[in-house]
């Protein structure tokens, strides 16, 4: 599978994408590029400073299987970023998966990507009468919605959204086992053991780093 790109913009929500991005990297070994309009530090909604790895102008979307858009507590800056909106408008949704959660679908709407696609999201209903680019007739009150190559989700459905993206990218046939907690944990559920080969790999890596740091 190709790489995944994740858009960063002011006030983005880290927790809405972290379960998915960490699983893509740690479980499936997929490289993620964090892209933005420029390389200036971007602050998440909880104040975490993040530095993009590439700008929009440096990115060739043919190198990617999916573009992730986290939600925002305040989407004003991103919505008024003409370079960002124009970039989204030029995407080939026939070849690229786009996954937007919480308030992020409003960016897709302004770029015209939801004119012919049903969608959901954490959007106040008042916005549909205020923003003429939001197609109210295409909105669906669902936790997660997938139409063609566009996946959208509400902010409180982070796990369901993440599972849908994993399945849509054909990484797993059924992602029900991901991001779920059991109601009751047995003691053995909390005891973790490497296989012998895994432990040997850990020791070799740890000892190599230890020697290099002396």
C-alpha positions as CSV (number, residue, x, y, z in Angstrom):
1,X,0.0,0.0,0.0
2,X,1.1,3.6,-0.7
3,X,1.7,6.2,2.0
4,X,-1.0,8.1,3.9
5,X,-1.1,11.9,4.1
6,X,-2.6,13.7,7.1
7,X,-3.5,17.4,6.8
8,X,-2.6,19.8,9.6
9,X,-4.2,23.1,10.3
10,X,-4.7,25.4,13.3
11,X,-6.8,23.9,16.1
12,X,-6.9,20.4,14.7
13,X,-8.0,17.6,17.0
14,X,-5.2,15.2,17.8
15,X,-7.3,12.5,19.5
16,X,-9.6,12.1,16.5
17,X,-6.8,10.8,14.3
18,X,-4.3,9.3,16.8
19,X,-5.9,5.8,17.1
20,X,-5.9,5.5,13.4
21,X,-2.4,7.0,12.6
22,X,-0.7,5.0,15.3
23,X,-2.3,1.8,14.1
24,X,-1.4,2.5,10.5
25,X,2.3,3.0,11.5
26,X,2.8,0.5,14.3
27,X,0.5,-2.3,13.1
28,X,0.7,-2.1,9.4
29,X,4.1,-0.2,8.9
30,X,2.5,2.5,6.7
31,X,4.4,5.8,6.3
32,X,2.4,9.0,7.1
33,X,3.3,12.4,5.8
34,X,1.9,15.4,7.8
35,X,1.2,18.1,5.3
36,X,0.1,21.8,5.6
37,X,0.0,25.0,3.6
38,X,3.4,25.9,4.9
39,X,6.1,24.5,7.3
40,X,5.2,26.8,10.2
41,X,4.4,25.1,13.5
42,X,0.8,24.2,13.8
43,X,-0.9,24.1,17.2
44,X,-3.5,21.4,17.9
45,X,-6.7,22.4,19.8
46,X,-5.1,21.3,23.0
47,X,-1.9,23.4,22.4
48,X,0.5,20.7,21.1
49,X,3.0,22.2,18.7
50,X,3.4,20.1,15.5
51,X,5.7,20.7,12.6
52,X,4.4,19.5,9.1
53,X,6.8,17.3,7.1
54,X,5.7,18.6,3.7
55,X,3.8,21.5,2.2
56,X,0.9,21.1,-0.1
57,X,3.1,22.2,-3.0
58,X,5.6,19.5,-2.3
59,X,3.1,16.7,-2.2
60,X,2.3,14.4,-5.2
61,X,-1.0,12.7,-4.3
62,X,-0.2,9.8,-6.6
63,X,2.2,8.7,-3.8
64,X,-0.7,8.2,-1.4
65,X,-3.6,5.9,-0.8
66,X,-5.5,8.1,1.6
67,X,-5.8,11.7,2.8
68,X,-6.9,12.2,6.4
69,X,-8.5,15.3,7.7
70,X,-8.9,15.8,11.5
71,X,-11.6,17.9,12.9
72,X,-11.1,21.3,14.5
73,X,-12.6,23.0,17.5
74,X,-12.5,26.2,15.4
75,X,-12.4,25.7,11.7
76,X,-12.2,29.4,10.7
77,X,-8.5,29.5,9.8
78,X,-8.7,26.3,7.7
79,X,-11.9,27.3,6.0
80,X,-10.4,30.7,5.0
81,X,-7.1,29.1,3.7
82,X,-7.6,29.5,0.0
83,X,-4.5,27.4,-0.9
84,X,-5.9,24.5,1.2
85,X,-9.4,24.6,-0.3
86,X,-8.0,24.9,-3.8
87,X,-5.8,21.9,-3.2
88,X,-8.7,19.8,-2.0
89,X,-10.8,20.9,-5.0
90,X,-8.2,19.6,-7.3
91,X,-8.0,16.1,-5.8
92,X,-8.9,13.1,-7.9
93,X,-11.5,11.4,-5.7
94,X,-11.7,8.5,-8.1
95,X,-8.1,7.4,-7.2
96,X,-7.7,8.7,-3.7
97,X,-9.5,7.8,-0.4
98,X,-10.4,10.8,1.6
99,X,-11.3,10.4,5.3
100,X,-12.6,13.5,7.2
101,X,-13.9,13.4,10.8
102,X,-15.9,15.8,13.0
103,X,-15.9,19.3,11.6
104,X,-13.5,18.5,8.7
105,X,-16.2,17.7,6.2
106,X,-16.9,21.4,6.0
107,X,-13.6,21.8,4.2
108,X,-14.5,19.1,1.7
109,X,-17.9,20.8,1.2
110,X,-16.2,24.2,0.4
111,X,-14.0,22.5,-2.0
112,X,-17.0,21.0,-3.8
113,X,-16.2,17.4,-3.0
114,X,-19.5,16.7,-1.3
115,X,-21.7,18.0,-4.0
116,X,-22.3,14.5,-5.2
117,X,-21.6,12.5,-2.1
118,X,-23.5,11.7,1.0
119,X,-21.7,12.6,4.3
120,X,-21.9,13.0,8.0
121,X,-19.9,15.0,10.5
122,X,-19.9,17.0,13.7
123,X,-21.6,20.0,12.1
124,X,-24.2,22.2,13.7
125,X,-27.4,22.2,11.7
126,X,-27.4,26.0,11.7
127,X,-24.4,25.9,9.3
128,X,-26.5,24.4,6.5
129,X,-28.5,27.6,6.1
130,X,-25.5,29.9,6.8
131,X,-22.9,28.3,4.4
132,X,-24.4,28.0,0.9
133,X,-21.7,25.5,-0.1
134,X,-22.9,22.9,2.5
135,X,-25.3,20.5,0.6
136,X,-27.9,19.8,3.3
137,X,-29.6,17.3,1.1
138,X,-26.5,15.1,1.2
139,X,-26.1,15.1,4.9
140,X,-26.9,11.9,6.8
141,X,-27.2,11.7,10.6
142,X,-24.9,8.7,11.0
143,X,-21.8,8.0,13.1
144,X,-19.8,7.1,10.0
145,X,-20.7,7.5,6.3
146,X,-18.9,6.1,3.3
147,X,-19.8,7.1,-0.2
148,X,-17.6,6.3,-3.1
149,X,-14.1,7.2,-1.9
150,X,-15.1,9.6,0.8
151,X,-15.4,8.5,4.4
152,X,-16.8,11.0,7.0
153,X,-17.5,10.5,10.7
154,X,-18.6,12.3,13.8
155,X,-16.1,13.3,16.5
156,X,-17.5,10.9,19.1
157,X,-17.2,8.0,16.7
158,X,-13.4,8.0,16.5
159,X,-13.1,4.2,16.8
160,X,-15.8,3.4,14.3
161,X,-14.4,5.9,11.9
162,X,-10.9,4.4,12.3
163,X,-12.2,0.9,11.7
164,X,-14.0,2.0,8.6
165,X,-10.8,3.6,7.1
166,X,-8.8,0.4,7.8
167,X,-11.4,-1.7,6.0
168,X,-11.8,0.7,3.2
169,X,-8.0,0.6,2.6
170,X,-8.3,-3.2,2.4
171,X,-5.8,-3.5,5.3
172,X,-8.2,-5.9,7.1
173,X,-11.5,-7.5,6.0
174,X,-13.1,-6.9,9.3
175,X,-11.7,-4.3,11.8
176,X,-14.0,-5.1,14.7
177,X,-11.1,-6.2,16.8
178,X,-9.4,-2.9,16.6
179,X,-9.9,-0.1,19.1
180,X,-12.3,-2.0,21.4
181,X,-12.1,-2.5,25.1
182,X,-13.5,-5.6,26.8
183,X,-16.1,-4.9,29.5
184,X,-14.2,-7.2,31.8
185,X,-10.5,-8.1,31.7
186,X,-9.2,-11.4,32.9
187,X,-5.7,-11.4,34.6
188,X,-4.2,-13.1,31.6
189,X,-5.4,-10.2,29.4
190,X,-3.0,-8.0,31.3
191,X,0.0,-10.2,31.0
192,X,2.1,-9.5,28.0
193,X,4.9,-11.7,26.6
194,X,7.2,-11.4,23.6
195,X,7.8,-14.5,21.5
196,X,11.4,-15.6,21.7
197,X,12.2,-14.1,18.3
198,X,10.5,-10.9,19.2
199,X,12.4,-10.7,22.5
200,X,15.7,-11.4,20.7
201,X,15.0,-8.6,18.3
202,X,14.2,-6.2,21.1
203,X,17.4,-7.1,23.0
204,X,19.6,-6.6,19.9
205,X,18.0,-3.2,19.2
206,X,18.2,-2.1,22.8
207,X,21.8,-3.2,23.2
208,X,22.8,-1.5,19.9
209,X,21.2,1.8,21.0
210,X,22.8,1.5,24.5
211,X,26.3,1.0,23.0
212,X,25.8,4.0,20.6
213,X,24.8,6.2,23.4
214,X,27.8,5.5,25.6
